[in-house]
Amino acid sequence: MRRFTSNEWRHFAQLLLDACTTVEGTDDLEYKGTIRIYLAQYLSEVGFISSPEGEVGAGAHKPIIHEGRITISATDLRMFVNKTTTQNISVKAVAAMMLALGSKPVRVRGKGYKEQSRWALPVDEFNPKDYEQHQEDTGGSE
């Protein structure tokens, strides 16, 4: 192979750059987009509870409104996603996506049930008022 001059290399490099095309991906290629898709489906299909008190099993981990924010269990969301999409994502992956979205980890405490670890969703994207029709009680707040 012959040696290229610096001008030929510059021309060749520019040809390569011209051949590269930046293609914008869809929402599902990033953590934020993926979790938004999962949460939209989850919150529209899973009923809210007013409190974990009196709930048994997985029912105690359904979404609730706590201190003015929708809070969800990463484990419950994981089970929903794995069941509805036939994927096998981990709780750690869900937690990483929740952090990328701007969710905050919270502890939910009350009488009649064991303390729970949950994620408080950002209100600007997941306003509790937008989900009132999915709450079992009209109060829907703890």
C-alpha distance (Angstrom), angle and dihedral (degrees) to the residues before:
residue distance angle dihedral
M1 . . .
R2 3.75 . .
R3 3.79 124.1 .
F4 3.79 117.3 -101.0
T5 3.77 123.1 -135.1
S6 3.80 118.3 -123.8
N7 3.83 90.0 -106.2
E8 3.80 90.3 53.5
W9 3.83 90.6 49.5
R10 3.82 91.0 50.4
H11 3.79 90.1 50.1
F12 3.83 91.2 46.9
A13 3.81 91.5 47.9
Q14 3.80 90.5 50.9
L15 3.82 90.5 50.4
L16 3.80 89.3 53.6
L17 3.80 91.9 48.6
D18 3.79 90.8 48.4
A19 3.81 89.3 52.9
C20 3.81 91.5 54.9
T21 3.77 114.1 89.9
T22 3.77 124.0 -167.8
V23 3.77 109.1 -136.5
E24 3.76 118.8 -169.1
G25 3.78 111.7 -131.4
T26 3.78 128.6 -136.3
D27 3.80 125.1 -102.6
D28 3.77 93.7 -96.5
L29 3.81 92.2 65.9
E30 3.81 92.9 70.7
Y31 3.80 132.2 56.6
K32 3.81 92.8 -118.0
G33 3.77 93.7 50.8
T34 3.77 94.1 44.0
I35 3.79 94.4 50.5
R36 3.82 91.2 46.5
I37 3.80 89.4 55.5
Y38 3.82 92.4 46.8
L39 3.81 93.1 46.3
A40 3.80 94.3 47.9
Q41 3.79 90.5 55.1
Y42 3.82 94.4 40.0
L43 3.79 95.7 49.8
S44 3.79 93.2 45.5
E45 3.81 94.5 49.4
V46 3.80 104.7 33.8
G47 3.79 118.6 71.1
F48 3.78 120.9 -123.7
I49 3.78 121.5 -124.9
S50 3.79 124.8 -148.8
S51 3.82 92.5 -135.5
P52 3.80 139.5 -12.0
E53 3.82 87.4 -119.0
G54 3.79 110.6 116.2
E55 3.81 93.3 7.4
V56 3.79 118.7 122.7
G57 3.78 131.0 -148.8
A58 3.78 117.7 -24.7
G59 3.81 90.6 -6.3
A60 3.80 89.5 75.1
H61 3.81 89.6 63.9
K62 3.80 99.5 54.1
P63 3.82 117.2 120.2
I64 3.81 118.5 -73.2
I65 3.78 136.9 -179.7
H66 3.80 106.9 -115.3
E67 3.80 122.8 177.0
G68 3.80 91.3 -16.2
R69 3.81 96.7 -50.5
I70 3.77 134.8 95.4
T71 3.77 108.1 -111.0
I72 3.77 124.9 -166.1
S73 3.76 138.0 -176.3
A74 3.81 113.3 -116.1
T75 3.79 88.9 -147.5
D76 3.81 92.7 54.0
L77 3.81 91.8 47.0
R78 3.81 90.0 48.2
M79 3.81 91.7 52.4
F80 3.81 90.5 48.2
V81 3.82 93.4 49.5
N82 3.79 93.8 45.0
K83 3.80 91.2 49.6
T84 3.80 98.8 43.7
T85 3.80 98.8 39.4
T86 3.82 99.1 31.8
Q87 3.79 88.7 -127.8
N88 3.76 126.4 131.1
I89 3.79 106.9 -136.0
S90 3.79 121.2 164.2
V91 3.78 129.6 -124.3
K92 3.81 87.2 -115.6
A93 3.82 90.2 57.0
V94 3.80 90.1 50.2
A95 3.82 90.2 48.9
A96 3.81 91.5 49.9
M97 3.80 90.1 50.9
M98 3.80 91.2 47.8
L99 3.81 90.3 52.7
A100 3.81 91.3 48.7
L101 3.80 88.9 53.2
G102 3.80 91.7 52.5
S103 3.79 98.5 -107.4
K104 3.80 117.9 153.1
P105 3.81 126.6 -137.2
V106 3.81 112.0 -120.6
R107 3.79 137.9 176.6
V108 3.80 115.7 -130.2
R109 3.79 113.6 -153.1
G110 3.77 132.5 177.7
K111 3.77 146.5 135.1
G112 3.76 117.8 -73.1
Y113 3.80 98.7 25.0
K114 3.76 140.7 64.1
E115 3.81 118.3 -99.0
Q116 3.80 113.1 -90.4
S117 3.78 134.8 -152.8
R118 3.79 111.3 -136.4
W119 3.79 142.5 160.3
A120 3.81 119.7 -113.3
L121 3.79 108.0 -145.2
P122 3.81 121.3 -137.2
V123 3.81 107.6 -91.7
D124 3.80 93.9 -143.6
E125 3.81 90.2 64.3
F126 3.80 100.9 26.8
N127 3.78 107.6 34.4
P128 3.82 111.7 -177.4
K129 3.83 89.8 -136.9
D130 3.81 89.2 64.6
Y131 3.80 90.1 60.3
E132 3.81 101.8 42.7
Q133 3.80 91.9 112.2
H134 3.82 89.2 61.6
Q135 3.80 95.8 54.1
E136 3.79 117.7 103.1
D137 3.81 92.7 -142.8
T138 3.77 124.5 43.1
G139 3.82 87.8 -131.7
G140 3.80 91.9 53.0
S141 3.76 90.6 168.1
E142 3.71 131.6 105.3
